[in-house]
């Protein structure tokens, strides 16, 4: 069962591969929607205020970050490097774009495109880092599970982990 949940997706049948990928993208989008509620009313925060109210909290942003990092690490351990970037960073970027685009633009300037680009890059960088770290552990874990137990194999694993640190 562990091999099925943690093994490489390239060895699994194609329906299972694609179901895992679709589920990963759905979880990423659901995490964004749950952690950063979307207020479509576009109303001022207080009477006479020129800024709109936001339902984003620090706790929600932290929970979103942690959940996306964990999902990226899981998918990065199981799949190729590009898939976690597309599946984990893609849905929040698209939902953030829709959220920012739905707000009316102020008369002087619209800063939402820059805000969207910045946060999309931050999320993508976090996903790539989590994926790269998970891939390092994947290589060491799969190498140790496929070895016959020789001491030279374990020393090679220790050397590769030491090089990574």
PyMOL commands that set and color helices and strands:
alter all, ss='L'
color gray80, all
select helices_A, chain A and resi 2-6+9-11+14-35+58-78+81-102+112-146+151-164
alter helices_A, ss='H'
color red, helices_A
deselect
rebuild
show_as cartoon
